[in-house]
Amino acid sequence: MKQVAIVTGGSNGIGLAIAELFTSENYRVYNLDIQAGDVGEYIYCDMSNFSSVQQAISQVISREKRLDVLICNAGIHLSASIENTSEAQFDQLFSINVKGAYAAIQASLKTMKEQRKGAIVIISSDQALIGKTNSFAYNLSKHALASICKTTALDYAAYNIRVNALCPGTIETPLYHKAIDSYCLSSGANKDEVHRAEQALQPLGRLGQPAEVAQYALFLAGDKASFITGSLQIIDGGYTTA
């Protein structure tokens, strides 16, 4: 019987890479996203809406009668200082990045507890560990996800439910390119130059790729990581060590 994995935000970027890899590893993958994807079983889900998330996960569990892996990946980015972050922007970002993960995890735990086994992987960020300029709300949301990881890991360890957070650095995704495009539009900077500068900031001299993050997620979800829980796993090309 195939193991069942749910990936939130699995239609592009890191989420898509995770959905593709888990599918290739013989998982039955469900993609919960606001836009349709080409990999796995797609279920429409508005991650900012608590009941939409809970209903989507209940639909998967009702169909499969099990849930082995939950990947909380869905998120949005915002480049702004605290002064330049509106209340509406703050609320939208936290509704997707934090409340979406909270809703998904809460909806998954009952089944995982009954199974006495489950793996939850939260896609956080290197910004759960460090500060960056013009990243007030986004940085705060990623610290919140790290906290969710740690507390939930402790609360459900007795059920053999493992919770870990992946903390990617700068990964070349559509979200990355959108952020760079936005910066270039507002500043007049040249995108190629900005992209090269971002690469130069990384000790390994390049950006990470979604497939590399997916490989780490697969490891954390599997039995080879059976003694790892409550951890923040960095995948950032050495950026946070510099």
JOZI-V503654 format. One record per pair of residues at least 24 apart in sequence whose C-alpha atoms are under 7 Angstrom apart, sorted by the first residue. I is the first residue (numbers start at 1). J is the second residue. Records with the same first field share a line. If there is no record, write none. Layout:
I = J  J
//
This chain:
2 = 26  27  28
3 = 27  28  68
4 = 28  29  66  67  68  69
5 = 29  30  67  68  69  70
6 = 30  31  69  70  71
7 = 31  32  70  71  72  73
8 = 32  33  71  72  73  74
9 = 33  73  74
10 = 37
11 = 35  36  37
13 = 173  174  210
14 = 173  210  213  214
15 = 73
17 = 210  211  214
18 = 214
21 = 214
22 = 218
47 = 96  100
48 = 95  96  99  100
50 = 100  103
53 = 100  103  104
54 = 103  104  107
57 = 107
66 = 111
67 = 111  112
68 = 118  119
69 = 118  119  120  221
70 = 119  120  121
71 = 120  121  122
72 = 101  121  122  123
73 = 122  123
77 = 138
78 = 135  138
79 = 134  135
80 = 134  135  136
81 = 134  135  136
82 = 136
90 = 137
94 = 141
97 = 141
98 = 141  144  145
112 = 161
113 = 159
116 = 159  160
117 = 159  160  161
118 = 160  161  162
119 = 161  162  163  221
120 = 162  163  164  221
121 = 163  164  165  217  221
122 = 164  165  166
123 = 165  166  167
124 = 165  166  167
125 = 166  167  168  169
126 = 167  168  169  234
146 = 232
149 = 230
150 = 230  231
153 = 229  230
162 = 229
163 = 229  230
164 = 229  230  231  232
165 = 231  232  233
166 = 232  233  234
167 = 232  233  234  235
168 = 234  235  236
169 = 235  236
170 = 207  208  236
171 = 207  208  209  210
172 = 207  208  209  210
173 = 210
202 = 237  238  239
203 = 237  238  239
204 = 237  238
//
